[in-house]
Amino acid sequence: MPVLFYMTVYGMIVWPVSIAEVPNICGALICVFLLMGFYYVSLIIGIVQSRNEAEKINASVLMEKYTEGILHEARTVRNHQKLLAIQRHDLRHQYLRTHMSISLETLK
């Protein structure tokens, strides 16, 4: 695309013709300006699309890291809940042993 644009500009520079002498050159000038506009529009669209893709990739990576963090936190909470359940169970047995020993001493 830029090759065509620069070849057209080069051709206009090599063949020195003024618009006043040859009015048919207006069509060529319009074509050059249209090509230039089309090239820049397509360039801007490409840049915007690549930026959007990069943002999507970054958002995806961020979401993966966030998900990993939540899963790690859930595992940690689950492990702590298991440890608390074990401690509660042990405390119940300790309470029962203590309570039973007090009861046995009072019965004697």
C-alpha positions in Angstrom: 0.0 0.0 0.0 2.6 2.6 0.9 4.7 1.5 -2.1 1.9 2.5 -4.5 1.5 5.8 -2.7 5.2 6.6 -2.9 5.5 5.4 -6.5 2.7 7.8 -7.4 4.3 10.7 -5.6 7.6 9.9 -7.2 6.0 9.7 -10.6 4.4 13.1 -10.1 7.8 14.6 -9.1 9.7 13.0 -12.0 7.2 14.3 -14.6 7.1 18.0 -14.0 3.6 19.0 -15.0 1.6 21.8 -13.5 -2.1 21.8 -13.0 -2.5 24.9 -15.1 -0.8 23.4 -18.1 -2.4 20.0 -17.9 -5.8 20.0 -16.1 -6.1 16.2 -16.4 -3.5 15.9 -13.6 -6.3 16.7 -11.1 -7.6 13.2 -11.3 -4.1 11.9 -10.5 -3.9 14.3 -7.5 -7.3 13.2 -6.3 -6.2 9.6 -6.6 -3.0 10.3 -4.6 -4.9 12.0 -1.9 -7.5 9.2 -1.8 -4.8 6.6 -1.6 -3.0 8.6 1.1 -6.3 8.9 3.1 -7.1 5.2 2.7 -3.6 4.2 3.8 -3.8 6.4 6.9 -7.3 5.2 7.8 -6.3 1.6 7.4 -3.2 2.3 9.5 -5.2 3.9 12.3 -7.7 1.0 12.2 -4.9 -1.5 12.4 -3.3 0.3 15.4 -6.7 0.5 17.2 -7.4 -3.2 16.5 -3.9 -4.2 17.8 -4.4 -2.1 20.9 -7.8 -3.7 21.5 -6.3 -7.2 21.2 -3.6 -6.2 23.6 -6.2 -5.0 26.1 -8.1 -8.2 25.8 -5.0 -10.3 26.3 -4.1 -8.2 29.4 -7.6 -8.5 30.7 -7.5 -12.2 30.2 -4.2 -12.5 32.0 -5.5 -10.3 34.9 -8.6 -12.5 35.1 -6.6 -15.7 35.3 -4.4 -14.3 38.1 -7.5 -13.1 39.9 -9.1 -16.5 39.6 -5.9 -18.2 40.8 -5.9 -15.9 43.8 -9.5 -16.7 44.6 -8.9 -20.4 44.3 -5.9 -20.2 46.5 -7.9 -18.2 49.1 -10.7 -20.8 48.9 -8.2 -23.6 49.5 -6.7 -21.8 52.5 -10.2 -21.2 54.0 -11.1 -24.8 53.4 -7.9 -26.0 55.2 -8.5 -23.6 58.1 -12.1 -24.9 58.4 -10.8 -28.5 58.6 -8.3 -27.5 61.3 -11.0 -25.7 63.2 -13.3 -28.7 63.0 -10.5 -30.9 64.4 -9.8 -28.4 67.2 -13.5 -28.3 68.1 -13.6 -32.0 68.1 -10.6 -32.2 70.4 -12.0 -29.5 72.7 -15.3 -31.5 73.0 -13.4 -34.6 74.1 -11.3 -32.5 76.5 -14.4 -30.9 77.9 -16.1 -34.3 78.3 -13.0 -35.7 80.0 -12.7 -32.8 82.4 -16.4 -32.8 83.1 -16.5 -36.6 83.6 -13.5 -36.5 86.0 -15.1 -33.7 88.0 -18.3 -35.8 88.1 -16.4 -38.9 89.2 -14.7 -37.0 92.0 -18.0 -35.7 93.3 -19.4 -39.2 93.3 -16.6 -40.6 95.4 
